[in-house]
Amino acid sequence: MTTWRRASARYRRSGMPGHTFIFGLADGRVIDGSVGGNSARWLNHSCQPNCEAIEDGRGRVFIETLRDVMPGDELFIAYGLTTDEVITPGLVADFACRCGKRRCTGSMLALASE
């Protein structure tokens, strides 16, 4: 675990816009999956996910399915990314959603109403 400041600095240095492996915890700390993370860091985003990330209150995050999945099915979560940056067309493009679902929001960023 680390702080948002440290994780954000790693992210900026990575030069990989649109690729983040950070889970924010309720207590303000973060799990940075880009450093020693497990295979959950490879879960992709979907606007209609079949999984969700659940924090256990002790700094651990579990991935739980929202419905039955079959062997070989890809697992998806809704990223719900947030940022303190000004939302520019470039930032929106960096976090564009390409899930292809019928009700796709077009973005991996959290909606303002969430």
ChimeraX commands (.cxc) that place a marker at each C-alpha (Angstrom):
marker #1 position 0.00,0.00,0.00 radius 0.5
marker #1 position 1.05,3.55,-0.56 radius 0.5
marker #1 position -0.26,7.10,-0.63 radius 0.5
marker #1 position -2.13,8.75,-3.48 radius 0.5
marker #1 position 0.78,11.17,-3.87 radius 0.5
marker #1 position 3.33,8.39,-4.38 radius 0.5
marker #1 position 1.04,6.35,-6.66 radius 0.5
marker #1 position 0.21,9.44,-8.74 radius 0.5
marker #1 position 3.90,10.25,-9.15 radius 0.5
marker #1 position 4.59,6.67,-10.34 radius 0.5
marker #1 position 1.69,6.95,-12.77 radius 0.5
marker #1 position 2.96,10.25,-14.24 radius 0.5
marker #1 position 6.47,8.82,-14.64 radius 0.5
marker #1 position 5.16,5.66,-16.32 radius 0.5
marker #1 position 4.19,7.54,-19.48 radius 0.5
marker #1 position 1.19,5.21,-19.91 radius 0.5
marker #1 position -1.92,7.41,-20.07 radius 0.5
marker #1 position -5.06,5.34,-19.74 radius 0.5
marker #1 position -3.23,2.52,-17.93 radius 0.5
marker #1 position -3.69,2.63,-14.19 radius 0.5
marker #1 position -3.48,-0.18,-11.66 radius 0.5
marker #1 position -4.56,1.76,-8.57 radius 0.5
marker #1 position -7.37,0.82,-6.15 radius 0.5
marker #1 position -8.36,3.64,-3.82 radius 0.5
marker #1 position -9.30,2.53,-0.30 radius 0.5
marker #1 position -11.87,4.17,1.94 radius 0.5
marker #1 position -9.19,5.28,4.42 radius 0.5
marker #1 position -7.34,7.32,1.76 radius 0.5
marker #1 position -4.53,4.85,1.06 radius 0.5
marker #1 position -4.16,3.07,-2.26 radius 0.5
marker #1 position -3.07,-0.29,-3.52 radius 0.5
marker #1 position -0.75,0.27,-6.48 radius 0.5
marker #1 position -0.94,-2.90,-8.57 radius 0.5
marker #1 position 1.84,-1.68,-10.84 radius 0.5
marker #1 position 4.29,-2.55,-8.06 radius 0.5
marker #1 position 4.11,-6.22,-7.14 radius 0.5
marker #1 position 0.42,-6.46,-8.00 radius 0.5
marker #1 position -1.33,-9.71,-8.76 radius 0.5
marker #1 position -3.26,-10.78,-11.84 radius 0.5
marker #1 position -6.31,-8.70,-10.80 radius 0.5
marker #1 position -4.46,-5.70,-12.23 radius 0.5
marker #1 position -5.28,-7.06,-15.69 radius 0.5
marker #1 position -9.06,-6.88,-15.23 radius 0.5
marker #1 position -10.49,-4.81,-18.03 radius 0.5
marker #1 position -13.17,-2.13,-17.82 radius 0.5
marker #1 position -16.72,-2.55,-19.03 radius 0.5
marker #1 position -19.74,-0.29,-18.64 radius 0.5
marker #1 position -21.70,-3.49,-17.91 radius 0.5
marker #1 position -19.22,-5.39,-15.70 radius 0.5
marker #1 position -19.57,-8.98,-14.53 radius 0.5
marker #1 position -17.45,-8.36,-11.39 radius 0.5
marker #1 position -16.91,-5.70,-8.76 radius 0.5
marker #1 position -14.07,-4.80,-6.42 radius 0.5
marker #1 position -14.95,-5.15,-2.73 radius 0.5
marker #1 position -12.77,-3.64,0.01 radius 0.5
marker #1 position -12.69,-5.68,3.20 radius 0.5
marker #1 position -11.92,-2.74,5.53 radius 0.5
marker #1 position -8.44,-4.07,6.29 radius 0.5
marker #1 position -6.69,-2.82,3.18 radius 0.5
marker #1 position -7.47,-5.79,0.97 radius 0.5
marker #1 position -9.57,-5.80,-2.18 radius 0.5
marker #1 position -11.42,-8.84,-3.46 radius 0.5
marker #1 position -12.96,-9.30,-6.88 radius 0.5
marker #1 position -16.48,-10.77,-6.70 radius 0.5
marker #1 position -18.67,-11.79,-9.59 radius 0.5
marker #1 position -21.99,-10.02,-10.08 radius 0.5
marker #1 position -23.47,-12.95,-12.01 radius 0.5
marker #1 position -22.49,-16.42,-13.11 radius 0.5
marker #1 position -19.41,-16.59,-15.32 radius 0.5
marker #1 position -18.31,-19.55,-17.38 radius 0.5
marker #1 position -14.78,-20.93,-17.64 radius 0.5
marker #1 position -12.95,-18.85,-20.22 radius 0.5
marker #1 position -15.16,-15.76,-19.79 radius 0.5
marker #1 position -13.24,-12.52,-19.48 radius 0.5
marker #1 position -13.74,-10.74,-16.16 radius 0.5
marker #1 position -14.66,-7.04,-16.22 radius 0.5
marker #1 position -15.11,-4.32,-13.60 radius 0.5
marker #1 position -16.35,-0.74,-13.98 radius 0.5
marker #1 position -13.23,1.30,-13.28 radius 0.5
marker #1 position -15.02,4.45,-12.10 radius 0.5
marker #1 position -11.79,6.44,-12.41 radius 0.5
marker #1 position -11.61,9.89,-10.83 radius 0.5
marker #1 position -9.20,12.72,-11.36 radius 0.5
marker #1 position -8.45,16.13,-9.91 radius 0.5
marker #1 position -7.30,17.30,-13.33 radius 0.5
marker #1 position -9.35,19.57,-15.55 radius 0.5
marker #1 position -11.37,17.36,-17.88 radius 0.5
marker #1 position -10.01,18.15,-21.32 radius 0.5
marker #1 position -10.69,16.44,-24.64 radius 0.5
marker #1 position -7.21,14.88,-24.39 radius 0.5
marker #1 position -7.93,13.46,-20.93 radius 0.5
marker #1 position -11.28,12.10,-22.10 radius 0.5
marker #1 position -9.51,10.47,-25.06 radius 0.5
marker #1 position -6.92,8.91,-22.73 radius 0.5
marker #1 position -9.72,7.23,-20.76 radius 0.5
marker #1 position -12.13,6.41,-23.60 radius 0.5
marker #1 position -14.15,3.23,-23.12 radius 0.5
marker #1 position -14.25,0.76,-25.95 radius 0.5
marker #1 position -16.25,-1.99,-24.23 radius 0.5
marker #1 position -18.78,-2.11,-27.05 radius 0.5
marker #1 position -21.74,-2.63,-24.73 radius 0.5
marker #1 position -25.11,-1.27,-25.85 radius 0.5
marker #1 position -25.23,1.22,-22.95 radius 0.5
marker #1 position -21.53,2.17,-23.08 radius 0.5
marker #1 position -20.86,5.56,-21.46 radius 0.5
marker #1 position -17.84,6.12,-23.69 radius 0.5
marker #1 position -15.53,6.68,-20.72 radius 0.5
marker #1 position -13.74,4.77,-17.97 radius 0.5
marker #1 position -14.05,7.91,-15.84 radius 0.5
marker #1 position -16.70,7.95,-13.12 radius 0.5
marker #1 position -19.84,9.82,-14.03 radius 0.5
marker #1 position -20.40,13.07,-12.15 radius 0.5
marker #1 position -23.58,11.64,-10.59 radius 0.5
marker #1 position -21.77,8.62,-9.06 radius 0.5
marker link #1:1,2 radius 0.2
marker link #1:2,3 radius 0.2
marker link #1:3,4 radius 0.2
marker link #1:4,5 radius 0.2
marker link #1:5,6 radius 0.2
marker link #1:6,7 radius 0.2
marker link #1:7,8 radius 0.2
marker link #1:8,9 radius 0.2
marker link #1:9,10 radius 0.2
marker link #1:10,11 radius 0.2
marker link #1:11,12 radius 0.2
marker link #1:12,13 radius 0.2
marker link #1:13,14 radius 0.2
marker link #1:14,15 radius 0.2
marker link #1:15,16 radius 0.2
marker link #1:16,17 radius 0.2
marker link #1:17,18 radius 0.2
marker link #1:18,19 radius 0.2
marker link #1:19,20 radius 0.2
marker link #1:20,21 radius 0.2
marker link #1:21,22 radius 0.2
marker link #1:22,23 radius 0.2
marker link #1:23,24 radius 0.2
marker link #1:24,25 radius 0.2
marker link #1:25,26 radius 0.2
marker link #1:26,27 radius 0.2
marker link #1:27,28 radius 0.2
marker link #1:28,29 radius 0.2
marker link #1:29,30 radius 0.2
marker link #1:30,31 radius 0.2
marker link #1:31,32 radius 0.2
marker link #1:32,33 radius 0.2
marker link #1:33,34 radius 0.2
marker link #1:34,35 radius 0.2
marker link #1:35,36 radius 0.2
marker link #1:36,37 radius 0.2
marker link #1:37,38 radius 0.2
marker link #1:38,39 radius 0.2
marker link #1:39,40 radius 0.2
marker link #1:40,41 radius 0.2
marker link #1:41,42 radius 0.2
marker link #1:42,43 radius 0.2
marker link #1:43,44 radius 0.2
marker link #1:44,45 radius 0.2
marker link #1:45,46 radius 0.2
marker link #1:46,47 radius 0.2
marker link #1:47,48 radius 0.2
marker link #1:48,49 radius 0.2
marker link #1:49,50 radius 0.2
marker link #1:50,51 radius 0.2
marker link #1:51,52 radius 0.2
marker link #1:52,53 radius 0.2
marker link #1:53,54 radius 0.2
marker link #1:54,55 radius 0.2
marker link #1:55,56 radius 0.2
marker link #1:56,57 radius 0.2
marker link #1:57,58 radius 0.2
marker link #1:58,59 radius 0.2
marker link #1:59,60 radius 0.2
marker link #1:60,61 radius 0.2
marker link #1:61,62 radius 0.2
marker link #1:62,63 radius 0.2
marker link #1:63,64 radius 0.2
marker link #1:64,65 radius 0.2
marker link #1:65,66 radius 0.2
marker link #1:66,67 radius 0.2
marker link #1:67,68 radius 0.2
marker link #1:68,69 radius 0.2
marker link #1:69,70 radius 0.2
marker link #1:70,71 radius 0.2
marker link #1:71,72 radius 0.2
marker link #1:72,73 radius 0.2
marker link #1:73,74 radius 0.2
marker link #1:74,75 radius 0.2
marker link #1:75,76 radius 0.2
marker link #1:76,77 radius 0.2
marker link #1:77,78 radius 0.2
marker link #1:78,79 radius 0.2
marker link #1:79,80 radius 0.2
marker link #1:80,81 radius 0.2
marker link #1:81,82 radius 0.2
marker link #1:82,83 radius 0.2
marker link #1:83,84 radius 0.2
marker link #1:84,85 radius 0.2
marker link #1:85,86 radius 0.2
marker link #1:86,87 radius 0.2
marker link #1:87,88 radius 0.2
marker link #1:88,89 radius 0.2
marker link #1:89,90 radius 0.2
marker link #1:90,91 radius 0.2
marker link #1:91,92 radius 0.2
marker link #1:92,93 radius 0.2
marker link #1:93,94 radius 0.2
marker link #1:94,95 radius 0.2
marker link #1:95,96 radius 0.2
marker link #1:96,97 radius 0.2
marker link #1:97,98 radius 0.2
marker link #1:98,99 radius 0.2
marker link #1:99,100 radius 0.2
marker link #1:100,101 radius 0.2
marker link #1:101,102 radius 0.2
marker link #1:102,103 radius 0.2
marker link #1:103,104 radius 0.2
marker link #1:104,105 radius 0.2
marker link #1:105,106 radius 0.2
marker link #1:106,107 radius 0.2
marker link #1:107,108 radius 0.2
marker link #1:108,109 radius 0.2
marker link #1:109,110 radius 0.2
marker link #1:110,111 radius 0.2
marker link #1:111,112 radius 0.2
marker link #1:112,113 radius 0.2
marker link #1:113,114 radius 0.2
view
